[in-house]
Amino acid sequence: MAWCVLVLWQPNSIALLQTYGAFSALGVTGAIFANATGAGGGVVFVPFFNHLGFTATTIVATSFAIQCCGMTAGAVTWYRFYRAQHRADTQWSSLLAVLLLTIPTSWAGIWTVQLLEFSDQFNLHKDGVQQLHLWFGIFSIVLACAIYASIPLLKRVSFSTSLTSLDKPLLLLIGFLGGMVTAWLSVGVGELVAVYLIVRGFNVTFAIASAVILSAFSVWGAVVYHIEFSQAIYWPVVLFAGAGAVIGGIVAKRVVLMFSVTKLKLFFATWVLLLGISGLPVF
């Protein structure tokens, strides 16, 4: 209801709906992928916005703003699922510990990159959208290979239930480095943490839920810079894609629980691999 009021409140609401209404479907698709796999919605949004001719900073900023809608809806949905069905489940007992280790370090990584952008260091956006597309392609290919490698591990019948003394520093490091990648590409930290937890033998659904909640906190930490400083967010797209992302974030959990996790991961890895290959300079 509030969204409808906001759209109708715009002076050119009909033209706005005709021009940008289709982005709602993009938001739904991106959020379902993001919240059903633990990957950020940028995996869908970045290549799509690149084909629309957005600048590199606008691509990342707009992707963050949409994910603030979709990942938040997904995080709330997954947390309610945890509270209702897995609060006493030993396979989910490390949820708070994982989040306490990765959320602050993810923010630290994101803010480090964003602060350094003022002096043009670590600024992958300064060379234009082709540079962003190249790095996005490389990251996507690496991520797809990691997902493929983790698929045989999904057949486990016994799972890790607690973090070891080695897991904690590694999660701190992954959170920080993943946050840096996220600041550059609008994807990264959730995917890396999800893959790590799966490789370490944790329950796959737990790993996805952890990654989604982490990604939600991360994008909120990242979007402030683009609201206050870069001011590169394309708000008409966010208005419609963000609404679609909320819907996708809510239904994504049902997708995970309805389909085989192995098939879901296989499909997602193939999708990410194709997107990554398309980002290389030869294409």
C-alpha positions as CSV (number, residue, x, y, z in Angstrom):
1,M,0.0,0.0,0.0
2,A,2.8,2.4,0.9
3,W,4.5,1.7,-2.4
4,C,1.4,2.4,-4.4
5,V,0.9,5.7,-2.6
6,L,4.6,6.6,-3.3
7,V,4.2,5.8,-7.0
8,L,0.9,7.7,-7.3
9,W,2.4,10.6,-5.4
10,Q,4.9,11.2,-8.2
11,P,3.9,14.0,-10.6
12,N,4.4,11.7,-13.7
13,S,3.2,8.4,-12.2
14,I,1.7,7.0,-15.4
15,A,4.8,7.7,-17.5
16,L,7.0,6.4,-14.7
17,L,5.0,3.1,-14.6
18,Q,5.1,2.7,-18.4
19,T,8.9,3.4,-18.5
20,Y,10.1,1.5,-15.5
21,G,7.3,-0.9,-14.5
22,A,9.1,-3.9,-16.2
23,F,12.0,-3.5,-13.8
24,S,9.7,-5.1,-11.1
25,A,10.2,-8.4,-12.8
26,L,14.0,-7.9,-12.8
27,G,13.7,-7.2,-9.0
28,V,11.8,-10.4,-8.4
29,T,14.2,-12.5,-10.5
30,G,17.3,-11.1,-8.9
31,A,16.0,-11.4,-5.3
32,I,14.9,-15.0,-5.8
33,F,18.4,-15.9,-7.0
34,A,20.0,-13.9,-4.2
35,N,17.9,-15.2,-1.4
36,A,17.6,-18.8,-2.6
37,T,21.4,-19.3,-3.0
38,G,23.1,-16.9,-0.7
39,A,24.5,-14.8,-3.5
40,G,23.8,-11.1,-3.8
41,G,21.3,-9.8,-6.3
42,G,24.1,-8.0,-8.1
43,V,24.8,-11.3,-9.9
44,V,21.7,-10.5,-11.9
45,F,21.6,-6.7,-11.7
46,V,25.2,-5.8,-12.7
47,P,25.2,-7.4,-16.2
48,F,21.7,-6.2,-16.9
49,F,22.4,-2.6,-16.0
50,N,25.7,-2.8,-18.0
51,H,23.6,-3.7,-21.1
52,L,21.5,-0.6,-20.4
53,G,24.5,1.6,-20.6
54,F,24.7,2.7,-17.0
55,T,28.0,4.1,-15.7
56,A,30.0,1.8,-13.4
57,T,29.2,3.8,-10.3
58,T,25.5,3.9,-11.2
59,I,25.4,0.2,-11.7
60,V,26.9,-0.6,-8.3
61,A,24.9,2.1,-6.5
62,T,21.6,1.1,-8.0
63,S,22.3,-2.6,-7.4
64,F,23.0,-1.8,-3.7
65,A,19.8,0.2,-3.3
66,I,17.6,-2.6,-4.9
67,Q,19.4,-5.2,-2.7
68,C,18.5,-3.2,0.4
69,C,14.9,-4.0,-0.4
70,G,15.3,-7.6,-1.5
71,M,18.0,-8.9,0.8
72,T,16.2,-7.3,3.8
73,A,13.0,-9.1,3.0
74,G,14.9,-12.3,2.5
75,A,16.9,-11.9,5.7
76,V,13.7,-11.3,7.7
77,T,12.1,-14.3,6.1
78,W,15.1,-16.6,6.8
79,Y,15.4,-15.3,10.4
80,R,11.7,-16.0,11.1
81,F,12.3,-19.5,9.6
82,Y,15.2,-20.0,12.0
83,R,13.2,-18.8,15.0
84,A,10.2,-20.9,14.1
85,Q,11.9,-24.2,13.2
86,H,15.6,-24.3,13.9
87,R,16.2,-22.3,17.1
88,A,17.0,-25.4,19.0
89,D,18.6,-27.2,16.1
90,T,22.3,-27.8,16.7
91,Q,23.0,-27.5,13.0
92,W,22.0,-23.9,13.2
93,S,23.6,-23.1,16.5
94,S,26.5,-21.1,14.9
95,L,24.2,-18.6,13.2
96,L,24.8,-15.7,15.6
97,A,28.6,-16.5,15.8
98,V,28.9,-16.4,12.0
99,L,27.1,-13.1,11.7
100,L,29.0,-11.5,14.6
101,L,32.3,-12.4,12.9
102,T,31.4,-11.5,9.3
103,I,29.1,-8.4,9.5
104,P,31.5,-6.0,11.2
105,T,34.4,-7.2,9.0
106,S,32.3,-6.9,5.9
107,W,31.4,-3.3,6.8
108,A,35.1,-2.7,7.4
109,G,36.1,-4.0,4.0
110,I,33.3,-2.0,2.3
111,W,34.1,1.3,4.0
112,T,37.8,0.8,3.4
113,V,37.3,0.7,-0.3
114,Q,34.7,3.5,-0.3
115,L,37.0,5.8,1.7
116,L,40.0,5.0,-0.5
117,E,37.9,6.0,-3.6
118,F,38.2,9.6,-2.5
119,S,41.9,9.4,-3.4
120,D,41.4,7.1,-6.5
121,Q,43.1,4.2,-4.8
122,F,41.3,0.8,-5.2
123,N,38.8,2.5,-7.3
124,L,37.9,0.0,-10.0
125,H,35.1,2.3,-11.3
126,K,37.4,5.1,-12.4
127,D,38.3,3.3,-15.7
128,G,34.7,2.9,-16.7
129,V,32.1,0.2,-17.1
130,Q,34.3,-2.1,-19.1
131,Q,36.7,-2.4,-16.2
132,L,33.8,-3.2,-13.9
133,H,32.4,-5.8,-16.3
134,L,35.8,-7.4,-16.6
135,W,36.3,-7.8,-12.8
136,F,32.7,-8.9,-12.4
137,G,33.3,-11.6,-15.1
138,I,36.5,-12.8,-13.3
139,F,34.8,-13.0,-9.9
140,S,31.7,-14.8,-11.4
141,I,33.8,-17.5,-13.1
142,V,35.8,-18.1,-9.8
143,L,32.5,-18.2,-7.8
144,A,30.9,-20.6,-10.3
145,C,33.9,-22.9,-10.1
146,A,33.7,-22.8,-6.3
147,I,30.0,-23.7,-6.4
148,Y,30.6,-26.6,-8.7
149,A,33.4,-27.9,-6.5
150,S,31.1,-27.7,-3.4
151,I,28.2,-29.6,-5.0
152,P,29.6,-33.1,-4.2
153,L,29.7,-32.0,-0.5
154,L,25.9,-31.5,-0.5
155,K,25.4,-35.2,-0.2
156,R,26.7,-35.2,3.4
157,V,24.4,-36.7,6.0
158,S,26.3,-35.4,9.0
159,F,27.1,-31.7,9.4
160,S,29.4,-29.5,11.4
161,T,27.6,-27.8,14.3
162,S,30.2,-25.4,15.7
163,L,33.0,-23.2,14.6
164,T,36.5,-24.3,15.2
165,S,39.4,-22.1,16.4
166,L,40.5,-21.9,12.7
167,D,37.1,-21.0,11.4
168,K,36.9,-17.8,13.4
169,P,40.0,-16.0,11.9
170,L,39.2,-17.3,8.5
171,L,35.6,-15.9,8.6
172,L,37.0,-12.6,9.8
173,L,39.3,-12.6,6.8
174,I,36.6,-13.7,4.4
175,G,34.3,-11.1,5.7
176,F,36.8,-8.3,5.2
177,L,38.0,-9.3,1.8
178,G,34.4,-10.2,0.7
179,G,33.4,-6.7,1.9
180,M,36.0,-5.1,-0.3
181,V,34.9,-7.1,-3.3
182,T,31.3,-6.2,-2.5
183,A,32.1,-2.5,-2.5
184,W,33.6,-2.8,-6.0
185,L,31.1,-5.2,-7.6
186,S,28.0,-5.2,-5.3
187,V,28.4,-8.9,-5.0
188,G,31.0,-10.9,-3.0
189,V,30.8,-11.4,0.7
190,G,27.6,-13.5,0.9
191,E,28.7,-15.8,-1.8
192,L,32.2,-16.4,-0.3
193,V,30.8,-17.0,3.2
194,A,28.1,-19.4,1.9
195,V,30.7,-21.5,-0.1
196,Y,33.1,-21.5,2.9
197,L,30.4,-22.8,5.2
198,I,29.3,-25.5,2.8
199,V,32.9,-26.6,2.2
200,R,33.4,-26.7,6.0
201,G,30.5,-29.2,6.3
202,F,27.8,-27.0,7.7
203,N,24.1,-27.5,6.7
204,V,23.5,-26.0,3.3
205,T,20.2,-24.3,4.3
206,F,22.0,-22.8,7.3
207,A,24.8,-21.6,5.0
208,I,22.4,-19.9,2.7
209,A,20.4,-18.3,5.5
210,S,23.7,-17.0,7.0
211,A,24.8,-15.5,3.7
212,V,21.5,-13.8,3.0
213,I,21.4,-12.2,6.5
214,L,25.0,-11.1,6.1
215,S,24.4,-9.7,2.6
216,A,21.4,-7.7,3.9
217,F,23.5,-6.0,6.6
218,S,26.4,-5.5,4.1
219,V,24.3,-3.7,1.4
220,W,22.8,-1.3,4.0
221,G,26.4,-0.5,5.2
222,A,27.4,0.1,1.6
223,V,24.4,2.1,0.3
224,V,25.0,5.1,2.6
225,Y,28.1,6.1,0.7
226,H,26.1,6.2,-2.6
227,I,23.3,8.2,-1.0
228,E,25.5,10.8,0.6
229,F,28.5,11.0,-1.7
230,S,28.4,9.4,-5.1
231,Q,24.7,10.2,-5.5
232,A,24.7,7.7,-8.4
233,I,21.6,5.7,-7.5
234,Y,19.0,5.6,-10.3
235,W,15.9,6.0,-8.1
236,P,13.2,5.3,-10.7
237,V,14.6,1.9,-11.3
238,V,14.9,1.3,-7.6
239,L,11.3,2.3,-7.1
240,F,10.0,-0.6,-9.2
241,A,12.9,-3.2,-9.0
242,G,13.0,-2.7,-5.3
243,A,9.3,-3.5,-4.9
244,G,9.8,-6.7,-7.0
245,A,12.9,-7.6,-4.9
246,V,10.8,-7.5,-1.8
247,I,8.5,-10.1,-3.3
248,G,11.4,-12.2,-4.5
249,G,13.0,-12.1,-1.1
250,I,9.9,-13.4,0.6
251,V,9.3,-16.3,-1.8
252,A,12.9,-17.4,-2.2
253,K,12.9,-19.5,1.0
254,R,10.0,-21.5,-0.5
255,V,12.1,-22.1,-3.6
256,V,15.0,-23.5,-1.6
257,L,12.6,-25.8,0.4
258,M,10.7,-27.0,-2.7
259,F,13.6,-28.0,-5.0
260,S,16.7,-30.1,-4.6
261,V,19.6,-28.1,-3.2
262,T,22.0,-29.8,-5.6
263,K,19.9,-28.9,-8.7
264,L,19.5,-25.4,-7.4
265,K,23.2,-25.0,-6.9
266,L,24.0,-26.5,-10.3
267,F,21.6,-24.2,-12.1
268,F,22.9,-21.2,-10.3
269,A,26.5,-22.0,-10.9
270,T,25.9,-22.5,-14.6
271,W,24.0,-19.1,-14.7
272,V,26.9,-17.3,-12.9
273,L,29.5,-19.0,-15.1
274,L,27.7,-17.8,-18.3
275,L,27.5,-14.3,-16.9
276,G,31.1,-14.4,-16.0
277,I,32.3,-15.5,-19.5
278,S,30.1,-12.8,-21.1
279,G,32.0,-10.3,-19.0
280,L,35.4,-11.1,-20.4
281,P,36.9,-8.8,-23.1
282,V,36.7,-11.4,-25.9
283,F,32.9,-11.1,-25.8
